Amino acid sequence: MFEQQVTEYLKPYSHDEDVLETMSALVAERITQEPCRPVPSIVAHVLMDCTWADEITCIGYANLLAANMNPQKRGFVHPAFVAIVGQLDSLDLAFLRTLRDRVTMGVANCYLCKTKKESGFSCRQVEIRSSAVKVISRMTEFLPEDGDYARVQAAIDNLIRLQLIEVHMRSEREELAQIQSDVYENIYMLFEQVINNTVDEFRERFPKYHGGQIRLSTGNIIMTALGSRFIRVCLE
């Protein structure tokens, strides 16, 4: 409906006919009311980056341009969003959508504590909390279809780097009240085999942790203010 008008607004910022045709169609699909002229610095950078972008990234850029042409949404558009869209892959976006729908997501770290023998009754084993070593980071219920959690950890690291999400871990006292909740039990059940295998490998490399106890530290992943704004502009 507004494709011709969108094309007129985009044309001054690119001489690549293929990019103009593709982006005009994608943006027009997302326009529901009379569009306004986009901010030049936003549209110029977007169209330049679209020359090499894949389909998923182009859709993110189209959402950004459509919001930039929407009088009600353009106030939420941040110049940093152009660079952010280009640094997200399909798994990053899937994680953001899941977090958007849940508002918050449970997360757990796995630690292995070293123990030492003490003289006295039965030469009991005493756990040394100060020597706890993190062996698995940021386990959540979010997993890709191939079950490759290393990709999820990379996605979380990337989203933290871009300041779209934050990870808040509980203190030990808070943790005691939360560890029995269904969320963390589900995470543990999902990763039980991975935890056991990882801990066994770690103990083999570092014998002094052979009798160490497994401890879980729990917390939540939430969206930052920038992340909420980004989702409103580029994902909806």
N, C-alpha and C positions, 0 to 999 in steps of 0.2 A: 504493500500500500504506500509506503513512504520510501521505497527503494531509490527512486529517481532523486528525491531530495537528499537522501543520505549520500548518494554518489556525488552529488554536487558539492556537499560539504567536505567529502574526503578527497576529491580530485586534486585540489591545489597542493596536497601534501605527498603525492606519489605519482610517478610516471610509469609505474608497473601496472599494465592493464589487467593482468591476471590477479594481482593482489587486490586491486580496486574492485574488480568484479566479485571476487570471493568474499571480501570483507563487507562490501555493500549489501550483499544478499544476507550474510550472517547477521549483520547489525539490524537490517530492516526487519528480520524475523522477530527481533527482540524489542522493537519500537511499537508502542501501543497508543501513542499520542503524538501530536505535532512536535517534531524534534527541533531542538535549538542548536546553534552552531557549537561544535566542540571546542574545547580549549586547545589552541594550536600546539602547545608543547606536548600535550598528551597524544593527540592524534598523529603528529609527525613521528614521534618515537615508536608508537604502535605499528604504523604502516611500514616503517623501516625494518622493525624486528619481524614482522609477518613474512618478509621475503624468504626467511629460512625456517620459519616455525612449522611444527607439525600440526595435525588437525586438532588435537586436544588443546594445544596452546593457542591456536587461532580462535577457538571457541571462547577461551578465557579473555582474549583480547576483544572479541566481539561484545561480550558482556560488559567489559570495561568501557568501550566506546558508546554502547547503548546507554549506559548509566550516565556517561559524560554528556550525552545529548538529551537527557531527561531532566527537565527543570526541577523535579522533586528529588532526584537522586544525585545530581552532579555535585552537590555540597559534600557528599560522602566520598567522592573520588579523591584519592591521595596520589600525588605524582610518583610515589614509590611503588605503586601498584603495577606500573608498566614493567619494571625490572623484576618484581616478585612473580608475576605471571610466567615470565620466561624461565624461572628457576624451579618450577614445579612440574613433576611428572604425574602420571595417572594415579599412582599409589598415594602420593602426597595429597592429591585432590580427593581421593576416596576417603582418606583418613580425616580430612577436614569436614567432609560431608557427614561422616559418622559422628564426629564430635559435635557438629552443629545440631544433629538430631537428638543427641543424648545430653547435651549441655556440658556434662563432665564425664570423664572416663577413668576407671580405676587403673592403677599402675602398681607394679611390685618389682622390687629389686631383690636378688638372692645373694646372701652373704654366707661365707664359711668362716667360722670362728676357730682359732687355734685353742687347743687345750693343753694343760700340763698336769703331771702327776704331783700330788702333794703327799708328804709323809703324814701318817696318822691313820685314822680308821679306813681300812681297805684300800689305802693308797688311792683315794678317790680322784676322779678326773675333775679338774676345775677349768671352766671355760674362761678364756681371756678375751673379753669383749674388745679391748683396745686393738687387738690384732685381727679384727674382722676384715675379710677381703671380699670385695664385690666380684662375684663370678658370672652373674647374668644381670643385665640392666634392662629396665623399662619393659617388663612383660605386661601385655594387655590382652584383652579378649579380641582385639582386632587382628585378623590374619588374612593375608591374600589367599587365593584359591590354591596356590602351590605350596602353602604352608611355610614359605621361606621367611622366618621372622627377622633375619638379618636385614632384609629390605625394609621391614617396618621400623627397626631401630634406626636405620639410615634416614627414613622419612621423618621420624620424630626429631632426630638431630637437625635435619634441614629446616623443619618448621620452627624449631627453637631458634636456630640461627637467624631466620627471617623475622623473628619476634612475633609470630602468629599464634603460638601456643606457649604455655608455661607448665612446668611440672612442679608440683608441691608435694613433698614427702612429709609424712607425719613424724612427730617425735615419738620416742619409744613408749611414753606413757599413753599418748593418744592411740598408738598402734594396738595396744592390748585390747581396747574396746572395739576395734574395727576388724581385726584379723579374721574373726569368725563370720563376717558378712558373706553373703552369697557371691558377691562380685569377686572377692579375693580368693574364695574357695574355688570358683570357676577358673580363675587364672591359674591357680596352683594345679588343678586337675589337668588343665590344658597343657601345662609345661612340666608336669611331674617327671616324665621320661627324660625330657631335655635337661632338667635340673639334675637328676640322678647321674646322667651320663657326663655332664659337664663337671659336676663335683668329683666324680670318680677320676676323670682325667686330671683335674687339678691336684687331687690328693696323690696321684701317681707321680706328678712332677715335683710336688712339695710334701715330702713325707711327714714333716712336722705338723701338717694339718690333717693327718690320717684319721685321728679320732675327733676331729672338729665337728661342731654342731651346725646344721643348716638353719639360717635365720632369714625371715622375709621382712623387708621394710616396705610399707605400703603408702600409697598416696593417691593423688588425682591429677589428671591432665585437664587444664581448662584453656579456653580461648582468651587471648589478650584483647584489649580494646581495639588494637590495630587489626587483629585477626577477625574480630566480629565485623568490623567495618569492611574488611577485604571480602569476607563471605557475602555480605549484603550487596556488594558491588559486582564481584566477579564470579560468583557461583550461582546466584539466583537467576 
